[in-house]
Amino acid sequence: MFNIVSKTFQFGAQSVTLETGRIARQASSVVVTMGGVQVLVAVVGNKKAKSGQDFFPLTVNYQEKTYAAGKIPGGYFKREGRPTEKET
């Protein structure tokens, strides 16, 4: 039904798996798995460049999700918690 592509390779002593086509299909996305860690990378862009534009505008959003690690804080900031200093 969906075109799911998965590739595995060795990076030093670790096995790295890249998989696309299973989740976030409306964006160009890949799930990177290394050891017990999984990271979703999703990119949305226009296929054609604007005429007269000589640069590539890029925005990066980084979010740490505490509930993904099983750390659900109590108090005022329930599910997500307060953004860390590393987040954008």
Biopython code that builds the backbone (N, CA, C, O; Angstrom):
import numpy as np
from Bio.PDB.StructureBuilder import StructureBuilder

atoms = [
    (1, "MET", "N", (0.827, -1.183, 0.000)),
    (1, "MET", "CA", (0.000, 0.000, 0.000)),
    (1, "MET", "C", (0.875, 1.252, 0.000)),
    (1, "MET", "O", (0.705, 2.123, -0.853)),
    (2, "PHE", "N", (1.805, 1.349, 0.943)),
    (2, "PHE", "CA", (2.730, 2.475, 0.997)),
    (2, "PHE", "C", (4.107, 1.992, 0.584)),
    (2, "PHE", "O", (4.450, 0.823, 0.762)),
    (3, "ASN", "N", (4.890, 2.906, 0.031)),
    (3, "ASN", "CA", (6.247, 2.578, -0.380)),
    (3, "ASN", "C", (7.185, 2.792, 0.807)),
    (3, "ASN", "O", (7.728, 3.883, 0.982)),
    (4, "ILE", "N", (7.374, 1.760, 1.615)),
    (4, "ILE", "CA", (8.226, 1.839, 2.795)),
    (4, "ILE", "C", (9.611, 1.337, 2.414)),
    (4, "ILE", "O", (9.770, 0.211, 1.942)),
    (5, "VAL", "N", (10.614, 2.192, 2.625)),
    (5, "VAL", "CA", (11.997, 1.851, 2.299)),
    (5, "VAL", "C", (12.805, 1.871, 3.585)),
    (5, "VAL", "O", (12.728, 2.829, 4.354)),
    (6, "SER", "N", (13.580, 0.821, 3.822)),
    (6, "SER", "CA", (14.401, 0.721, 5.020)),
    (6, "SER", "C", (15.804, 0.273, 4.629)),
    (6, "SER", "O", (15.972, -0.711, 3.909)),
    (7, "LYS", "N", (16.808, 1.002, 5.107)),
    (7, "LYS", "CA", (18.213, 0.669, 4.844)),
    (7, "LYS", "C", (18.955, 0.620, 6.171)),
    (7, "LYS", "O", (18.747, 1.473, 7.034)),
    (8, "THR", "N", (19.817, -0.371, 6.334)),
    (8, "THR", "CA", (20.613, -0.528, 7.543)),
    (8, "THR", "C", (22.088, -0.560, 7.165)),
    (8, "THR", "O", (22.478, -1.194, 6.185)),
    (9, "PHE", "N", (22.908, 0.142, 7.964)),
    (9, "PHE", "CA", (24.350, 0.138, 7.727)),
    (9, "PHE", "C", (25.071, 0.238, 9.063)),
    (9, "PHE", "O", (24.471, 0.589, 10.079)),
    (10, "GLN", "N", (26.348, -0.070, 9.052)),
    (10, "GLN", "CA", (27.183, -0.011, 10.250)),
    (10, "GLN", "C", (27.858, 1.345, 10.344)),
    (10, "GLN", "O", (28.418, 1.829, 9.360)),
    (11, "PHE", "N", (27.812, 1.962, 11.514)),
    (11, "PHE", "CA", (28.509, 3.205, 11.809)),
    (11, "PHE", "C", (29.374, 2.945, 13.029)),
    (11, "PHE", "O", (28.902, 3.040, 14.162)),
    (12, "GLY", "N", (30.624, 2.620, 12.805)),
    (12, "GLY", "CA", (31.488, 2.195, 13.903)),
    (12, "GLY", "C", (31.006, 0.857, 14.415)),
    (12, "GLY", "O", (30.873, -0.094, 13.645)),
    (13, "ALA", "N", (30.744, 0.774, 15.705)),
    (13, "ALA", "CA", (30.244, -0.468, 16.294)),
    (13, "ALA", "C", (28.722, -0.525, 16.317)),
    (13, "ALA", "O", (28.151, -1.553, 16.681)),
    (14, "GLN", "N", (28.052, 0.566, 15.932)),
    (14, "GLN", "CA", (26.591, 0.653, 16.003)),
    (14, "GLN", "C", (25.942, 0.328, 14.659)),
    (14, "GLN", "O", (26.530, 0.559, 13.603)),
    (15, "SER", "N", (24.750, -0.200, 14.711)),
    (15, "SER", "CA", (23.936, -0.438, 13.524)),
    (15, "SER", "C", (22.931, 0.709, 13.403)),
    (15, "SER", "O", (22.204, 0.998, 14.354)),
    (16, "VAL", "N", (22.886, 1.359, 12.244)),
    (16, "VAL", "CA", (21.997, 2.499, 12.004)),
    (16, "VAL", "C", (20.969, 2.089, 10.959)),
    (16, "VAL", "O", (21.320, 1.524, 9.923)),
    (17, "THR", "N", (19.693, 2.374, 11.234)),
    (17, "THR", "CA", (18.616, 2.073, 10.299)),
    (17, "THR", "C", (17.926, 3.365, 9.898)),
    (17, "THR", "O", (17.553, 4.170, 10.751)),
    (18, "LEU", "N", (17.756, 3.563, 8.592)),
    (18, "LEU", "CA", (17.008, 4.693, 8.037)),
    (18, "LEU", "C", (15.742, 4.133, 7.409)),
    (18, "LEU", "O", (15.807, 3.231, 6.574)),
    (19, "GLU", "N", (14.586, 4.665, 7.807)),
    (19, "GLU", "CA", (13.311, 4.174, 7.276)),
    (19, "GLU", "C", (12.442, 5.349, 6.857)),
    (19, "GLU", "O", (12.300, 6.319, 7.601)),
    (20, "THR", "N", (11.868, 5.260, 5.680)),
    (20, "THR", "CA", (10.987, 6.307, 5.181)),
    (20, "THR", "C", (9.720, 5.687, 4.608)),
    (20, "THR", "O", (9.723, 4.535, 4.174)),
    (21, "GLY", "N", (8.641, 6.456, 4.612)),
    (21, "GLY", "CA", (7.384, 6.000, 4.031)),
    (21, "GLY", "C", (6.373, 5.462, 5.016)),
    (21, "GLY", "O", (5.241, 5.182, 4.622)),
    (22, "ARG", "N", (6.725, 5.305, 6.277)),
    (22, "ARG", "CA", (5.781, 4.753, 7.254)),
    (22, "ARG", "C", (5.019, 5.854, 7.987)),
    (22, "ARG", "O", (3.794, 5.782, 8.082)),
    (23, "ILE", "N", (5.701, 6.865, 8.504)),
    (23, "ILE", "CA", (5.034, 7.965, 9.202)),
    (23, "ILE", "C", (5.449, 9.288, 8.581)),
    (23, "ILE", "O", (6.467, 9.362, 7.893)),
    (24, "ALA", "N", (4.667, 10.331, 8.822)),
    (24, "ALA", "CA", (4.906, 11.687, 8.290)),
    (24, "ALA", "C", (5.055, 11.653, 6.775)),
    (24, "ALA", "O", (6.020, 12.185, 6.226)),
    (25, "ARG", "N", (4.106, 11.030, 6.113)),
    (25, "ARG", "CA", (4.187, 10.853, 4.659)),
    (25, "ARG", "C", (3.899, 12.131, 3.885)),
    (25, "ARG", "O", (4.258, 12.215, 2.710)),
    (26, "GLN", "N", (3.266, 13.128, 4.493)),
    (26, "GLN", "CA", (3.013, 14.379, 3.780)),
    (26, "GLN", "C", (4.257, 15.238, 3.695)),
    (26, "GLN", "O", (4.292, 16.197, 2.924)),
    (27, "ALA", "N", (5.268, 14.918, 4.463)),
    (27, "ALA", "CA", (6.551, 15.625, 4.416)),
    (27, "ALA", "C", (7.600, 14.644, 3.909)),
    (27, "ALA", "O", (7.365, 13.436, 3.866)),
    (28, "SER", "N", (8.733, 15.161, 3.535)),
    (28, "SER", "CA", (9.870, 14.293, 3.241)),
    (28, "SER", "C", (10.467, 13.928, 4.592)),
    (28, "SER", "O", (11.096, 14.765, 5.240)),
    (29, "SER", "N", (10.276, 12.690, 5.019)),
    (29, "SER", "CA", (10.666, 12.335, 6.380)),
    (29, "SER", "C", (11.453, 11.038, 6.403)),
    (29, "SER", "O", (11.385, 10.228, 5.479)),
    (30, "VAL", "N", (12.197, 10.862, 7.477)),
    (30, "VAL", "CA", (12.949, 9.636, 7.717)),
    (30, "VAL", "C", (13.005, 9.408, 9.226)),
    (30, "VAL", "O", (13.100, 10.358, 10.004)),
    (31, "VAL", "N", (12.947, 8.154, 9.627)),
    (31, "VAL", "CA", (13.139, 7.776, 11.020)),
    (31, "VAL", "C", (14.516, 7.130, 11.107)),
    (31, "VAL", "O", (14.786, 6.128, 10.445)),
    (32, "VAL", "N", (15.382, 7.713, 11.928)),
    (32, "VAL", "CA", (16.742, 7.211, 12.115)),
    (32, "VAL", "C", (16.777, 6.460, 13.437)),
    (32, "VAL", "O", (16.420, 7.011, 14.478)),
    (33, "THR", "N", (17.209, 5.195, 13.399)),
    (33, "THR", "CA", (17.298, 4.367, 14.596)),
    (33, "THR", "C", (18.745, 3.949, 14.796)),
    (33, "THR", "O", (19.379, 3.399, 13.895)),
    (34, "MET", "N", (19.260, 4.220, 15.995)),
    (34, "MET", "CA", (20.629, 3.815, 16.342)),
    (34, "MET", "C", (20.622, 3.364, 17.787)),
    (34, "MET", "O", (20.400, 4.169, 18.691)),
    (35, "GLY", "N", (20.859, 2.095, 18.007)),
    (35, "GLY", "CA", (20.762, 1.542, 19.359)),
    (35, "GLY", "C", (19.311, 1.587, 19.803)),
    (35, "GLY", "O", (18.433, 1.089, 19.098)),
    (36, "GLY", "N", (19.048, 2.174, 20.957)),
    (36, "GLY", "CA", (17.680, 2.293, 21.453)),
    (36, "GLY", "C", (17.070, 3.657, 21.211)),
    (36, "GLY", "O", (16.032, 3.978, 21.789)),
    (37, "VAL", "N", (17.699, 4.472, 20.363)),
    (37, "VAL", "CA", (17.244, 5.843, 20.133)),
    (37, "VAL", "C", (16.645, 5.960, 18.737)),
    (37, "VAL", "O", (17.233, 5.494, 17.760)),
    (38, "GLN", "N", (15.471, 6.585, 18.648)),
    (38, "GLN", "CA", (14.833, 6.857, 17.363)),
    (38, "GLN", "C", (14.586, 8.349, 17.243)),
    (38, "GLN", "O", (14.127, 8.992, 18.187)),
    (39, "VAL", "N", (14.900, 8.900, 16.058)),
    (39, "VAL", "CA", (14.708, 10.321, 15.793)),
    (39, "VAL", "C", (13.919, 10.457, 14.501)),
    (39, "VAL", "O", (14.267, 9.846, 13.491)),
    (40, "LEU", "N", (12.847, 11.262, 14.530)),
    (40, "LEU", "CA", (12.072, 11.564, 13.331)),
    (40, "LEU", "C", (12.578, 12.875, 12.757)),
    (40, "LEU", "O", (12.628, 13.889, 13.454)),
    (41, "VAL", "N", (12.956, 12.852, 11.476)),
    (41, "VAL", "CA", (13.404, 14.048, 10.773)),
    (41, "VAL", "C", (12.411, 14.291, 9.646)),
    (41, "VAL", "O", (12.228, 13.429, 8.786)),
    (42, "ALA", "N", (11.764, 15.462, 9.639)),
    (42, "ALA", "CA", (10.771, 15.790, 8.616)),
    (42, "ALA", "C", (11.120, 17.132, 7.987)),
    (42, "ALA", "O", (11.459, 18.087, 8.685)),
    (43, "VAL", "N", (11.032, 17.194, 6.663)),
    (43, "VAL", "CA", (11.353, 18.409, 5.914)),
    (43, "VAL", "C", (10.212, 18.681, 4.950)),
    (43, "VAL", "O", (9.747, 17.780, 4.251)),
    (44, "VAL", "N", (9.766, 19.923, 4.918)),
    (44, "VAL", "CA", (8.740, 20.342, 3.968)),
    (44, "VAL", "C", (9.318, 21.494, 3.167)),
    (44, "VAL", "O", (9.834, 22.455, 3.737)),
    (45, "GLY", "N", (9.233, 21.402, 1.857)),
    (45, "GLY", "CA", (9.787, 22.461, 1.018)),
    (45, "GLY", "C", (9.065, 22.544, -0.304)),
    (45, "GLY", "O", (8.247, 21.688, -0.640)),
    (46, "ASN", "N", (9.375, 23.577, -1.043)),
    (46, "ASN", "CA", (8.809, 23.784, -2.364)),
    (46, "ASN", "C", (9.737, 23.155, -3.388)),
    (46, "ASN", "O", (10.957, 23.255, -3.257)),
    (47, "LYS", "N", (9.188, 22.516, -4.394)),
    (47, "LYS", "CA", (10.003, 21.854, -5.412)),
    (47, "LYS", "C", (10.683, 22.848, -6.344)),
    (47, "LYS", "O", (11.741, 22.548, -6.898)),
    (48, "LYS", "N", (10.090, 24.030, -6.527)),
    (48, "LYS", "CA", (10.647, 25.034, -7.434)),
    (48, "LYS", "C", (11.149, 26.231, -6.637)),
    (48, "LYS", "O", (10.509, 26.668, -5.680)),
    (49, "ALA", "N", (12.309, 26.759, -7.044)),
    (49, "ALA", "CA", (12.859, 27.950, -6.395)),
    (49, "ALA", "C", (12.167, 29.192, -6.929)),
    (49, "ALA", "O", (11.728, 29.225, -8.079)),
    (50, "LYS", "N", (12.071, 30.216, -6.084)),
    (50, "LYS", "CA", (11.501, 31.484, -6.516)),
    (50, "LYS", "C", (12.493, 32.191, -7.425)),
    (50, "LYS", "O", (13.698, 32.167, -7.175)),
    (51, "SER", "N", (11.996, 32.811, -8.462)),
    (51, "SER", "CA", (12.892, 33.511, -9.378)),
    (51, "SER", "C", (13.473, 34.750, -8.703)),
    (51, "SER", "O", (12.764, 35.475, -8.004)),
    (52, "GLY", "N", (14.764, 34.988, -8.916)),
    (52, "GLY", "CA", (15.429, 36.140, -8.340)),
    (52, "GLY", "C", (15.899, 35.948, -6.912)),
    (52, "GLY", "O", (16.466, 36.871, -6.327)),
    (53, "GLN", "N", (15.680, 34.780, -6.337)),
    (53, "GLN", "CA", (16.095, 34.531, -4.961)),
    (53, "GLN", "C", (17.438, 33.808, -4.981)),
    (53, "GLN", "O", (17.548, 32.720, -5.547)),
    (54, "ASP", "N", (18.461, 34.406, -4.368)),
    (54, "ASP", "CA", (19.798, 33.831, -4.416)),
    (54, "ASP", "C", (20.245, 33.245, -3.075)),
    (54, "ASP", "O", (21.443, 33.093, -2.838)),
    (55, "PHE", "N", (19.300, 32.916, -2.203)),
    (55, "PHE", "CA", (19.639, 32.292, -0.931)),
    (55, "PHE", "C", (18.591, 31.240, -0.614)),
    (55, "PHE", "O", (17.550, 31.166, -1.266)),
    (56, "PHE", "N", (18.874, 30.436, 0.384)),
    (56, "PHE", "CA", (17.987, 29.345, 0.781)),
    (56, "PHE", "C", (17.509, 29.601, 2.204)),
    (56, "PHE", "O", (18.254, 29.356, 3.152)),
    (57, "PRO", "N", (16.271, 30.093, 2.376)),
    (57, "PRO", "CA", (15.776, 30.328, 3.733)),
    (57, "PRO", "C", (15.536, 28.993, 4.447)),
    (57, "PRO", "O", (14.912, 28.085, 3.898)),
    (58, "LEU", "N", (16.032, 28.895, 5.655)),
    (58, "LEU", "CA", (15.934, 27.644, 6.396)),
    (58, "LEU", "C", (15.528, 27.931, 7.835)),
    (58, "LEU", "O", (16.096, 28.804, 8.492)),
    (59, "THR", "N", (14.545, 27.189, 8.311)),
    (59, "THR", "CA", (14.108, 27.283, 9.698)),
    (59, "THR", "C", (14.237, 25.905, 10.327)),
    (59, "THR", "O", (13.782, 24.916, 9.752)),
    (60, "VAL", "N", (14.848, 25.832, 11.491)),
    (60, "VAL", "CA", (15.031, 24.566, 12.194)),
    (60, "VAL", "C", (14.297, 24.651, 13.524)),
    (60, "VAL", "O", (14.521, 25.580, 14.300)),
    (61, "ASN", "N", (13.424, 23.689, 13.789)),
    (61, "ASN", "CA", (12.726, 23.589, 15.071)),
    (61, "ASN", "C", (13.183, 22.318, 15.765)),
    (61, "ASN", "O", (13.060, 21.224, 15.213)),
    (62, "TYR", "N", (13.705, 22.459, 16.964)),
    (62, "TYR", "CA", (14.169, 21.322, 17.756)),
    (62, "TYR", "C", (13.340, 21.272, 19.029)),
    (62, "TYR", "O", (13.260, 22.257, 19.763)),
    (63, "GLN", "N", (12.719, 20.119, 19.293)),
    (63, "GLN", "CA", (11.895, 19.968, 20.491)),
    (63, "GLN", "C", (12.246, 18.666, 21.188)),
    (63, "GLN", "O", (12.314, 17.611, 20.558)),
    (64, "GLU", "N", (12.466, 18.747, 22.479)),
    (64, "GLU", "CA", (12.646, 17.550, 23.290)),
    (64, "GLU", "C", (11.303, 17.204, 23.912)),
    (64, "GLU", "O", (10.664, 18.058, 24.527)),
    (65, "LYS", "N", (10.881, 15.979, 23.760)),
    (65, "LYS", "CA", (9.612, 15.537, 24.324)),
    (65, "LYS", "C", (9.893, 14.664, 25.541)),
    (65, "LYS", "O", (10.434, 13.566, 25.413)),
    (66, "THR", "N", (9.528, 15.153, 26.714)),
    (66, "THR", "CA", (9.822, 14.416, 27.938)),
    (66, "THR", "C", (8.991, 13.146, 28.054)),
    (66, "THR", "O", (9.457, 12.157, 28.620)),
    (67, "TYR", "N", (7.776, 13.155, 27.532)),
    (67, "TYR", "CA", (6.936, 11.969, 27.654)),
    (67, "TYR", "C", (7.457, 10.833, 26.791)),
    (67, "TYR", "O", (7.135, 9.675, 27.057)),
    (68, "ALA", "N", (8.255, 11.125, 25.762)),
    (68, "ALA", "CA", (8.834, 10.073, 24.929)),
    (68, "ALA", "C", (9.846, 9.249, 25.719)),
    (68, "ALA", "O", (10.064, 8.076, 25.420)),
    (69, "ALA", "N", (10.458, 9.857, 26.719)),
    (69, "ALA", "CA", (11.426, 9.153, 27.561)),
    (69, "ALA", "C", (10.771, 8.597, 28.821)),
    (69, "ALA", "O", (11.453, 8.028, 29.673)),
    (70, "GLY", "N", (9.456, 8.758, 28.946)),
    (70, "GLY", "CA", (8.755, 8.272, 30.128)),
    (70, "GLY", "C", (8.858, 9.206, 31.314)),
    (70, "GLY", "O", (8.573, 8.804, 32.442)),
    (71, "LYS", "N", (9.259, 10.442, 31.083)),
    (71, "LYS", "CA", (9.402, 11.428, 32.155)),
    (71, "LYS", "C", (8.243, 12.411, 32.073)),
    (71, "LYS", "O", (8.320, 13.400, 31.344)),
    (72, "ILE", "N", (7.181, 12.154, 32.807)),
    (72, "ILE", "CA", (6.015, 13.027, 32.790)),
    (72, "ILE", "C", (6.001, 13.805, 34.099)),
    (72, "ILE", "O", (5.735, 13.235, 35.157)),
    (73, "PRO", "N", (6.285, 15.107, 34.034)),
    (73, "PRO", "CA", (6.358, 15.891, 35.268)),
    (73, "PRO", "C", (4.973, 16.211, 35.819)),
    (73, "PRO", "O", (3.985, 16.209, 35.084)),
    (74, "GLY", "N", (4.912, 16.482, 37.101)),
    (74, "GLY", "CA", (3.676, 16.925, 37.722)),
    (74, "GLY", "C", (3.687, 18.427, 37.876)),
    (74, "GLY", "O", (4.619, 19.091, 37.423)),
    (75, "GLY", "N", (2.673, 18.969, 38.505)),
    (75, "GLY", "CA", (2.624, 20.408, 38.722)),
    (75, "GLY", "C", (1.977, 21.139, 37.561)),
    (75, "GLY", "O", (1.158, 20.578, 36.833)),
    (76, "TYR", "N", (2.367, 22.427, 37.395)),
    (76, "TYR", "CA", (1.730, 23.285, 36.399)),
    (76, "TYR", "C", (2.027, 22.830, 34.971)),
    (76, "TYR", "O", (1.115, 22.750, 34.148)),
    (77, "PHE", "N", (3.272, 22.535, 34.671)),
    (77, "PHE", "CA", (3.644, 22.082, 33.329)),
    (77, "PHE", "C", (3.466, 20.570, 33.279)),
    (77, "PHE", "O", (4.373, 19.822, 33.646)),
    (78, "LYS", "N", (2.310, 20.125, 32.831)),
    (78, "LYS", "CA", (1.983, 18.707, 32.908)),
    (78, "LYS", "C", (2.721, 17.855, 31.882)),
    (78, "LYS", "O", (3.758, 17.272, 32.196)),
    (79, "ARG", "N", (2.207, 17.777, 30.681)),
    (79, "ARG", "CA", (2.693, 16.785, 29.733)),
    (79, "ARG", "C", (4.031, 17.166, 29.115)),
    (79, "ARG", "O", (4.988, 16.395, 29.192)),
    (80, "GLU", "N", (4.110, 18.329, 28.511)),
    (80, "GLU", "CA", (5.323, 18.714, 27.800)),
    (80, "GLU", "C", (6.392, 19.259, 28.720)),
    (80, "GLU", "O", (7.584, 19.066, 28.478)),
    (81, "GLY", "N", (5.984, 19.926, 29.752)),
    (81, "GLY", "CA", (6.968, 20.562, 30.603)),
    (81, "GLY", "C", (7.435, 21.869, 29.990)),
    (81, "GLY", "O", (6.989, 22.253, 28.908)),
    (82, "ARG", "N", (8.302, 22.525, 30.661)),
    (82, "ARG", "CA", (8.864, 23.790, 30.189)),
    (82, "ARG", "C", (9.913, 23.503, 29.119)),
    (82, "ARG", "O", (10.656, 22.529, 29.246)),
    (83, "PRO", "N", (9.995, 24.326, 28.064)),
    (83, "PRO", "CA", (11.037, 24.109, 27.043)),
    (83, "PRO", "C", (12.432, 24.238, 27.654)),
    (83, "PRO", "O", (12.673, 25.088, 28.511)),
    (84, "THR", "N", (13.339, 23.382, 27.197)),
    (84, "THR", "CA", (14.706, 23.443, 27.703)),
    (84, "THR", "C", (15.469, 24.563, 27.011)),
    (84, "THR", "O", (14.977, 25.164, 26.055)),
    (85, "GLU", "N", (16.667, 24.838, 27.496)),
    (85, "GLU", "CA", (17.503, 25.875, 26.899)),
    (85, "GLU", "C", (17.997, 25.474, 25.514)),
    (85, "GLU", "O", (18.358, 26.341, 24.718)),
    (86, "LYS", "N", (18.021, 24.160, 25.208)),
    (86, "LYS", "CA", (18.510, 23.690, 23.917)),
    (86, "LYS", "C", (17.456, 23.788, 22.821)),
    (86, "LYS", "O", (17.793, 23.746, 21.637)),
    (87, "GLU", "N", (16.186, 23.919, 23.196)),
    (87, "GLU", "CA", (15.115, 23.958, 22.204)),
    (87, "GLU", "C", (15.045, 25.310, 21.527)),
    (87, "GLU", "O", (15.421, 26.335, 22.096)),
    (88, "THR", "N", (14.555, 25.290, 20.298)),
    (88, "THR", "CA", (14.358, 26.542, 19.560)),
    (88, "THR", "C", (12.891, 26.863, 19.488)),
    (88, "THR", "O", (12.509, 27.880, 18.908)),
]
sb = StructureBuilder()
sb.init_structure("model")
sb.init_model(0)
sb.init_chain("A")
sb.init_seg("    ")
for serial, (resi, resn, name, xyz) in enumerate(atoms, 1):
    if name == "N":
        sb.init_residue(resn, " ", resi, " ")
    sb.init_atom(name, np.array(xyz, "f"), 0.0, 1.0, " ", f" {name:<3s}", serial, name[0])
structure = sb.get_structure()
